[in-house]
């Protein structure tokens, strides 16, 4: 690879590292909302890192045809570090607000639907005609 191509790959994997940080914050926020038990947290961590590893593999296949060099790990680590250092708190707060708003909206709509469903049912004991 030429130096310019390597610089471009370094920039792309740095952005990828930041993207992994965003995904990590989404995962943390979901875990904070659902509050799984310890086995659920461990299982979620394993699934999360397996998915991130698989997506990183496919990403590297697209941009470097599977060729892995030290600067690729350095770029991903740098992108993740910069994201966690400078952006994570803001993005986490935003994601928490969005997820909690979505959860509240979902619960409101479910409650509204159940009220509508209960009000549209015919009465269980219809009035009887008295002669």
VEXDREN-2710 file (C-alpha; in Angstrom, 1 decimal):
% VEXDREN-2710
k/r/px/py/pz
1/UNK/0.0/0.0/0.0
2/UNK/1.1/3.5/-0.7
3/UNK/1.5/6.0/2.2
4/UNK/-1.6/7.9/1.2
5/UNK/-3.7/4.8/1.2
6/UNK/-2.3/3.9/4.6
7/UNK/-3.2/7.4/5.9
8/UNK/-6.7/7.0/4.5
9/UNK/-7.1/3.6/6.1
10/UNK/-5.8/5.0/9.4
11/UNK/-8.4/7.8/9.2
12/UNK/-11.2/5.3/8.4
13/UNK/-10.3/2.9/11.3
14/UNK/-10.1/5.9/13.6
15/UNK/-13.6/6.8/12.7
16/UNK/-14.6/3.1/13.0
17/UNK/-13.2/3.1/16.6
18/UNK/-15.3/6.1/17.4
19/UNK/-18.3/4.3/15.9
20/UNK/-17.6/1.4/18.1
21/UNK/-17.7/3.8/21.1
22/UNK/-21.2/5.0/20.0
23/UNK/-22.3/1.4/19.8
24/UNK/-20.8/0.8/23.3
25/UNK/-22.7/3.7/24.7
26/UNK/-26.0/2.4/23.2
27/UNK/-25.3/-1.0/24.8
28/UNK/-24.5/0.6/28.1
29/UNK/-27.7/2.7/28.0
30/UNK/-29.8/-0.3/27.1
31/UNK/-28.2/-2.3/29.9
32/UNK/-28.9/0.6/32.3
33/UNK/-32.6/0.6/31.3
34/UNK/-33.2/-3.1/31.4
35/UNK/-30.9/-3.9/34.4
36/UNK/-30.2/-7.5/33.6
37/UNK/-28.9/-9.9/36.3
38/UNK/-25.1/-10.7/36.4
39/UNK/-25.5/-13.6/34.0
40/UNK/-27.5/-11.4/31.6
41/UNK/-24.8/-8.8/31.7
42/UNK/-22.1/-11.4/31.0
43/UNK/-24.0/-12.9/28.2
44/UNK/-24.7/-9.4/26.7
45/UNK/-21.1/-8.5/26.9
46/UNK/-20.1/-11.6/25.1
47/UNK/-22.7/-11.1/22.4
48/UNK/-21.8/-7.4/22.1
49/UNK/-18.1/-8.1/21.6
50/UNK/-18.7/-10.9/19.2
51/UNK/-20.9/-8.7/17.0
52/UNK/-18.4/-5.8/17.2
53/UNK/-15.6/-8.2/16.2
54/UNK/-17.6/-9.6/13.3
55/UNK/-18.5/-6.1/12.0
56/UNK/-14.9/-5.0/12.4
57/UNK/-13.8/-8.0/10.4
58/UNK/-16.2/-7.2/7.6
59/UNK/-15.2/-3.5/7.7
60/UNK/-11.5/-4.4/7.4
61/UNK/-12.3/-6.8/4.6
62/UNK/-14.0/-3.9/2.7
63/UNK/-11.2/-1.3/3.2
64/UNK/-8.0/-3.4/3.4
65/UNK/-9.0/-6.7/1.8
66/UNK/-8.2/-8.3/5.2
67/UNK/-4.7/-7.0/5.5
68/UNK/-4.2/-6.1/9.2
69/UNK/-1.2/-3.9/10.3
70/UNK/-0.3/-2.4/13.6
71/UNK/-1.5/1.0/12.6
72/UNK/-5.0/-0.4/12.2
73/UNK/-5.2/-1.4/15.8
74/UNK/-3.6/1.9/16.8
75/UNK/-6.2/3.8/14.8
76/UNK/-9.2/1.9/16.2
77/UNK/-7.8/2.3/19.7
78/UNK/-7.2/6.0/19.1
79/UNK/-10.7/6.5/17.8
80/UNK/-12.3/4.7/20.7
81/UNK/-10.1/6.6/23.2
82/UNK/-10.9/10.0/21.7
83/UNK/-14.6/9.2/21.6
84/UNK/-14.7/8.0/25.2
85/UNK/-12.6/11.0/26.3
86/UNK/-14.5/13.8/24.6
87/UNK/-17.9/12.7/23.3
88/UNK/-19.1/9.8/25.5
89/UNK/-20.7/11.8/28.3
90/UNK/-22.7/14.0/25.9
91/UNK/-23.8/11.1/23.6
92/UNK/-24.6/8.9/26.7
93/UNK/-26.8/11.6/28.1
94/UNK/-28.5/12.1/24.7
95/UNK/-29.0/8.3/24.2
96/UNK/-30.4/8.0/27.7
97/UNK/-32.9/10.8/27.0
98/UNK/-33.9/9.2/23.7
99/UNK/-34.3/5.7/25.1
100/UNK/-36.2/6.7/28.2
101/UNK/-38.5/8.9/26.1
102/UNK/-39.0/6.0/23.7
103/UNK/-39.8/3.7/26.6
104/UNK/-42.2/6.2/28.1
105/UNK/-43.9/6.7/24.7
106/UNK/-44.1/3.0/24.2
107/UNK/-45.7/2.5/27.7
108/UNK/-48.1/5.4/27.0
109/UNK/-49.2/3.9/23.7
110/UNK/-49.7/0.4/25.2
111/UNK/-51.8/1.9/28.0
112/UNK/-53.8/4.0/25.5
113/UNK/-54.3/0.9/23.3
114/UNK/-55.5/-1.2/26.3
115/UNK/-57.9/1.5/27.3
116/UNK/-59.3/1.8/23.8
117/UNK/-59.5/-2.0/23.6
118/UNK/-61.4/-2.3/26.9
119/UNK/-63.8/0.5/26.0
120/UNK/-64.7/-1.0/22.7
121/UNK/-65.7/-4.3/24.2
122/UNK/-69.5/-4.9/24.6
123/UNK/-70.6/-5.2/28.2
124/UNK/-70.3/-8.7/29.6
125/UNK/-73.9/-8.8/30.9
126/UNK/-76.1/-7.0/28.4
127/UNK/-79.3/-5.5/29.9
128/UNK/-82.2/-7.9/29.7
129/UNK/-85.7/-6.8/28.6
130/UNK/-88.1/-6.7/31.5
131/UNK/-91.7/-7.4/30.4
END
